[in-house]
């Protein structure tokens, strides 16, 4: 249930905004930044990341951490509090893997930062980081007894993030995906 808490929706509602009617209609951090500004959107990002990390840290047993983390991401993406329409799972997945495998997660975050800086599109960074993450896990866990479990979880969550970005990918291919910030009206 931790992952299903719709941070963006509730914060926006408290600010008099319905994120489902702003920008992409998504209740995640990127759309919160568009609709509420960087400060409130940053808070949504931290809360979404925190609920992923919190779920994973409820146990010290790796399989349980992975299961709890996956449940948090699924709860975020399909939140019952938001009519089963949630975010895309990027920040919550980041939180899960920061808690379990911090070095590959930080490297994926670095990939995200570079891709967003170059493309000016969060979707490019999110998809790129998601696709890179399973390879980063392979690279950083060569002798870990849970390597296969990590890889399966990383691959499944990466696939979910990519699937949730299919509309963005279509717009990228057609050349109609707008830059994520700047000219979109995001507040400082």
C-alpha positions, -999 to +999 in steps of 0.1 A: +000+000+000+029+024+006+036+027-031+000+035-039+001+068-020-004+093-048+020+120-036+016+142-067-022+140-068-026+149-031+000+177-030-014+192-062-050+189-048-038+208-016-025+235-039-058+237-058-045+218-089-057+185-104-026+171-120-048+148-141-060+179-160-025+195-164+002+187-190+004+150-196-023+142-170+002+120-151+004+123-113+042+118-112+070+142-105+076+155-140+040+166-144+040+179-109+069+201-119+050+213-149+018+220-130+032+231-096+067+243-102+101+229-094+097+232-056+065+212-053+075+189-081+108+182-064+089+173-032+067+149-052+099+134-067+114+129-032+082+114-018+079+090-048+115+080-045+111+077-007+082+054-009+101+030-032+131+031-008+109+027+022+092-003+009+125-020+000+140-012+034+111-029+053+131-061+051+168-070+051+161-102+031+169-094-006+140-114-022+115-097+002+131-063-006+127-069-043+091-081-039+082-051-016+099-027-040+081-041-070+048-039-052+056-002-044+062+005-080+031-013-091+011+006-065+025+039-077+017+031-114-017+017-107-027+036-076-062+027-063-064+062-047-061+077-082-085+054-101-057+030-110-040+058-129-006+067-114+028+078-124+052+061-147+073+044-119+106+061-126+112+079-092+097+050-072+119+025-091+149+047-084+141+046-047+138+009-046+171+004-062+189+031-043+179+011-012+190-022-026+218-016-051+228+020-047+258+021-071+240+009-102+210+031-092+233+062-090+249+053-123+214+050-139+205+084-123+237+098-140+225+084-173+191+100-168+207+134-160+230+133-191+201+123-214+177+149-200+204+176-203+212+167-239+177+160-251+157+184-228+132+156-225+126+137-193+111+108-213+144+103-231+163+102-198+137+079-182+137+054-210+175+055-214+181+050-177+156+022-175+172+004-205+207+009-190+198-003-155+198-041-161+232-038-177+245-017-148+232-044-124+251-071-144+282-051-144+282-042-107+271-076-093+294-102-109+297-125-079+266-116-059+245-146-049+213-126-057+225-114-091+198-133-110+170-119-087+184-084-091+186-088-129+150-102-131+136-073-110+156-047-128+145-060-162+108-062-152+108-027-137+127-014-167+101-030-190+073-014-170+089+021-172+094+017-210+058+004-215+045+034-195+065+057-218+051+043-251+031+074-259+063+095-253+083+071-275+057+075-303+059+113-301+097+111-301+097+089-332+072+113-349+092+144-338+063+158-318+076+153-282+080+187-267+108+196-244+099+187-208+107+221-192+113+256-202+088+265-228+061+243-213+052+269-186+069+252-157+074+275-128+108+281-113 
